[in-house]
Amino acid sequence: MDFELSPGQKELQARARAMAEAHMAPRAAEIDRTEAYPWDHIERLRVGGFLGMTIPKIFGGQGLGYFDAVLVIEEMAKHCGPSARIVVETNMGAIGAIIKYGTTAQQKLAADLVLSGDKPAICITEPEAGSAATQMTTRADKRGDVYVLNGRKHWITGGGVSRLHLVFARVFDERGAEQGIGGFIVVRDPKANGPKGLTVGKREPAMGLRGIPEAELVFANLEIPADMLLRPRRGLSHGFGELMDAYNGQRVGAATVALGLAQGAYEKAVAYANKREQFGRPIAEFQGLQWMIADMSIGLEAARALIWKAACSAPPGGFPDAQIAARAKILAAETAIKVTNDALQIWGAAGYSRNNPMERYVRDARMFAIAGGTTQVLRTLVASSILGRKLPQTRDGYLRTGKRVEAPVAHHDQEETPAVPVAPQSGALIG
Ligand SMILES: Cc1cc2nc3c(=O)[nH]c(=O)nc-3n(C[C@H](O)[C@H](O)[C@H](O)COP(=O)(O)OP(=O)(O)OC[C@H]3O[C@@H](n4cnc5c(N)ncnc54)[C@H](O)[C@@H]3O)c2cc1C
């Protein structure tokens, strides 16, 4: 095992660091205050070759791996969380799924959008379907050459600024029979406020990472060409699980944003501890802070090691291992919450001021224990693998409707779409 970066990776990391320090750092507070999407950073990232790095060369990308992307994401996040998230979502998540499972036309469409500066949105969560994502009710009904989409998604990162959307919905054939959950490629034209049938609803006033909107999307008889359905290899009945494999990449990216934020806060806290004097000496000389700093550094190193392992677990053209990605995201999210909080503590009252980046780091770090699979739900995934069986999340295997499902309700992380609910069977309990 070798933890040494190759010369090319060192160069990539150094380029990202230089851009983040020169351009992202000076604008981070303003982006947080104004909550305005950083179009200027998008353009810089595009010109710097950081958007769509993982897209294969045949579609105009660089064909780099998740590990390369992770190096860039950490450097960006040390100074500007929103920029780091843009790098995640232009290299992982929706674009990863489309490149892996899409037709050539779908792959080309998605690659062109990302490489020209679009941050894709992935649309799964609904007001009544959060962790229990497969309880989504958004539906797509086949009508000749189109699918007609109806439903509502919320907490969609990039809602209102993204063009490319991957929208998950229950798919029904012309006879009204449910086929499973599929992903639809929907391209929004923000200038024309189209397509007809897609409305951007209210924006959530988010706690952190405020430069990227989290918004509601409403689909009302939105017609999507049938060839924009992303077809999983094993068919729609396994569609959700297969398409969600792409989410393992997104999780590694999200974990890296958390890590980078924590690393940025940590470095500023160490510098301050050496500079700030109380009782006639630098506060770094107090053992209470020394141990805090040691623990922060250990947490960061452990999270980075697991993230790197997860990133390297992706085979060429594939996604990171689900287990390692889940573990990395749990550790990085919880480390980031603790480290940013401790960093603020080291700054004392100065850190509590909104003129200081510490409070922004604390707010920005909070989301990673929630979005993309909560730390509780991801722990269930980890436990399932340790115990060697699926752990059903519905009470006695029954949904509230009283209908029994044949497989446990899948979360963003689980592998299979549950079978269409069947009639309750007396005494037939799952798990
Ligand atoms: C900043 C941000 C960005 C997001 N971006 C997107 C996006 O781009 N696209 C998208 O589709 N979604 C997005 N989401 C939604 C996100 O994926 C969901 O918030 C997440 O899946 C959890 O769902 P929920 O918030 O409804 O919580 P709930 O599912 O209602 O959970 C509430 C609490 O119950 C716990 N819980 C629920 N089920 C279980 C269980 N079985 N075992 C133990 N504990 C459980 C949870 O851990 C949590 O603590 C985003 C969310 C945030 C905060």
The ligand as an SDF file (V2000), in Angstrom:
LIG
                    3D

 53 58  0  0  0  0  0  0  0  0999 V2000
  -28.2970   20.5720    2.4790 C   0  0  0  0  0  0  0  0  0  0  0  0
  -29.0810   19.4260    1.9130 C   0  0  0  0  0  0  0  0  0  0  0  0
  -28.9650   19.1260    0.5730 C   0  0  0  0  0  0  0  0  0  0  0  0
  -29.7270   18.0950    0.0290 C   0  0  0  0  0  0  0  0  0  0  0  0
  -29.6500   17.8530   -1.3210 N   0  0  0  0  0  0  0  0  0  0  0  0
  -30.4550   16.9190   -1.8710 C   0  0  0  0  0  0  0  0  0  0  0  0
  -30.4680   16.7260   -3.2980 C   0  0  0  0  0  0  0  0  0  0  0  0
  -29.7480   17.4020   -4.0380 O   0  0  0  0  0  0  0  0  0  0  0  0
  -31.3100   15.8040   -3.8170 N   0  0  0  0  0  0  0  0  0  0  0  0
  -32.1240   15.0520   -3.0370 C   0  0  0  0  0  0  0  0  0  0  0  0
  -32.8500   14.2350   -3.5720 O   0  0  0  0  0  0  0  0  0  0  0  0
  -32.1440   15.2160   -1.6880 N   0  0  0  0  0  0  0  0  0  0  0  0
  -31.3350   16.1250   -1.0930 C   0  0  0  0  0  0  0  0  0  0  0  0
  -31.3520   16.3280    0.2670 N   0  0  0  0  0  0  0  0  0  0  0  0
  -32.2740   15.5300    1.0800 C   0  0  0  0  0  0  0  0  0  0  0  0
  -31.5630   14.4820    1.9100 C   0  0  0  0  0  0  0  0  0  0  0  0
  -31.0870   13.4320    1.1190 O   0  0  0  0  0  0  0  0  0  0  0  0
  -32.5460   14.0350    3.0000 C   0  0  0  0  0  0  0  0  0  0  0  0
  -32.6310   15.1300    3.8910 O   0  0  0  0  0  0  0  0  0  0  0  0
  -32.1040   12.7910    3.7220 C   0  0  0  0  0  0  0  0  0  0  0  0
  -32.2170   11.6570    2.8890 O   0  0  0  0  0  0  0  0  0  0  0  0
  -32.9240   12.5570    5.0010 C   0  0  0  0  0  0  0  0  0  0  0  0
  -34.2890   12.7010    4.7960 O   0  0  0  0  0  0  0  0  0  0  0  0
  -35.1590   13.6650    5.7320 P   0  0  0  0  0  0  0  0  0  0  0  0
  -34.4440   14.9490    5.8540 O   0  0  0  0  0  0  0  0  0  0  0  0
  -36.5220   13.6710    5.2170 O   0  0  0  0  0  0  0  0  0  0  0  0
  -35.1020   13.0090    7.1790 O   0  0  0  0  0  0  0  0  0  0  0  0
  -36.0170   11.8200    7.7200 P   0  0  0  0  0  0  0  0  0  0  0  0
  -35.9050   10.6430    6.8230 O   0  0  0  0  0  0  0  0  0  0  0  0
  -37.3680   12.3350    8.0560 O   0  0  0  0  0  0  0  0  0  0  0  0
  -35.2510   11.4700    9.0810 O   0  0  0  0  0  0  0  0  0  0  0  0
  -35.4180   12.2180   10.2810 C   0  0  0  0  0  0  0  0  0  0  0  0
  -34.5370   11.5790   11.3540 C   0  0  0  0  0  0  0  0  0  0  0  0
  -34.9340   10.1980   11.5340 O   0  0  0  0  0  0  0  0  0  0  0  0
  -33.8090    9.3530   11.3430 C   0  0  0  0  0  0  0  0  0  0  0  0
  -34.2380    8.1140   10.6820 N   0  0  0  0  0  0  0  0  0  0  0  0
  -35.0890    7.9640    9.6140 C   0  0  0  0  0  0  0  0  0  0  0  0
  -35.1960    6.6780    9.2780 N   0  0  0  0  0  0  0  0  0  0  0  0
  -34.4160    5.9910   10.1440 C   0  0  0  0  0  0  0  0  0  0  0  0
  -34.0910    4.6120   10.3240 C   0  0  0  0  0  0  0  0  0  0  0  0
  -34.5940    3.6760    9.5310 N   0  0  0  0  0  0  0  0  0  0  0  0
  -33.2330    4.2700   11.3260 N   0  0  0  0  0  0  0  0  0  0  0  0
  -32.7070    5.2300   12.1380 C   0  0  0  0  0  0  0  0  0  0  0  0
  -32.9680    6.5330   12.0270 N   0  0  0  0  0  0  0  0  0  0  0  0
  -33.7960    6.9090   11.0350 C   0  0  0  0  0  0  0  0  0  0  0  0
  -32.8550   10.1470   10.4460 C   0  0  0  0  0  0  0  0  0  0  0  0
  -31.5140    9.6980   10.6010 O   0  0  0  0  0  0  0  0  0  0  0  0
  -33.0650   11.5600   10.9660 C   0  0  0  0  0  0  0  0  0  0  0  0
  -32.2690   11.7610   12.1070 O   0  0  0  0  0  0  0  0  0  0  0  0
  -30.5870   17.3300    0.8510 C   0  0  0  0  0  0  0  0  0  0  0  0
  -30.6750   17.6280    2.2170 C   0  0  0  0  0  0  0  0  0  0  0  0
  -29.9250   18.6560    2.7540 C   0  0  0  0  0  0  0  0  0  0  0  0
  -30.0350   18.9680    4.2160 C   0  0  0  0  0  0  0  0  0  0  0  0
  1  2  1  0
  2  3  1  0
  2 52  2  0
  3  4  2  0
  4  5  1  0
  4 50  1  0
  5  6  2  0
  6  7  1  0
  6 13  1  0
  7  8  2  0
  7  9  1  0
  9 10  1  0
 10 11  2  0
 10 12  1  0
 12 13  2  0
 13 14  1  0
 14 15  1  0
 14 50  1  0
 15 16  1  0
 16 17  1  0
 16 18  1  0
 18 19  1  0
 18 20  1  0
 20 21  1  0
 20 22  1  0
 22 23  1  0
 23 24  1  0
 24 25  2  0
 24 26  1  0
 24 27  1  0
 27 28  1  0
 28 29  2  0
 28 30  1  0
 28 31  1  0
 31 32  1  0
 32 33  1  0
 33 34  1  0
 33 48  1  0
 34 35  1  0
 35 36  1  0
 35 46  1  0
 36 37  1  0
 36 45  1  0
 37 38  2  0
 38 39  1  0
 39 40  1  0
 39 45  2  0
 40 41  1  0
 40 42  2  0
 42 43  1  0
 43 44  2  0
 44 45  1  0
 46 47  1  0
 46 48  1  0
 48 49  1  0
 50 51  2  0
 51 52  1  0
 52 53  1  0
M  END
$$$$
